[in-house]
Amino acid sequence: MRAHDRLPAPLRLWLKGAALPWSAASARRIWEREVRRGGVEAALRRLASVEAATLARERNLTQISRRFLTQKSGAR
């Protein structure tokens, strides 16, 4: 909890609305790199992009798993 408390305020605010649970270390790593490259807004956009890509990947894996299970149960 302390690690989250030490994050910059805009990052903490973004994490409050995040769809996924982020570790403080992961969020800070992306934040610091992107703030250096393009500022706070760029960092927030990058965090949103990373989160969206992760959610899309998880949705895709779920769909593949469902298709596989459906095929397996239908083959009996």
N, C-alpha and C positions, 0 to 999 in steps of 0.2 A: 504494500500500500504506500509506503514511503516513496518508492521509486515513482509511482504515479503522481504523488503529491509534488514531486520535484520537477515534473514536466512543465514546459512553458504553458501559460494559460490558454492560448489559442488551440494548442494540441490537446490539452485536457478537455476543452469544450468539444472539440471534434470527436474525441474518443467517447464522450457521453452519448453521442448519437450514432456511433458506429454499429453496424449490424453484426459484426464479429467481435469476439473478445480478443483484444490486442494485448500483448505483453508490453510493459513499459520499454523494455530494451528494443523490441522490434519497431515500435512507434518512434522512439527517439532516434534510432539509426536512420530511418527514412527521413524524418523531420530535419535532422541536422544536415544531411547531404543535400536535400532539396532547398532548404533555406539558403545554404551557401550558393547553390546554383541559380536560384531564381526568386528567392524571397518567400514570405509566409504564404501568400496565395498559391504559389507554385507547389509548396509543400503540401498544402491542404488538397490541391487537385491530385497530386501524386498519391497521397494516402487513399483518396476516394477511388482512384484508378486501380490501385493494388487490391483494395477490398472488393471492387466489382469483378476483377479478374478471378479472384479466389472464389467468390460466390458462383460465378459462371462455371468454373471448373468443378465445383462441388455439385451443381445442378446436372452437369453433363455426366459425372460419375454416377449420380443417382439414377438418371435415365438409363444408362448402360446396365447398371445392376438390375433394374426392374425388367428390362428386356431379357436379360440373361435368365433371371428367375422365372419369368413367364415362359420362355422357351423350354427350360428344364422341367417345369411342372406340366407343360403340355406334351412332353415327349414320353411321359410314363405310360 
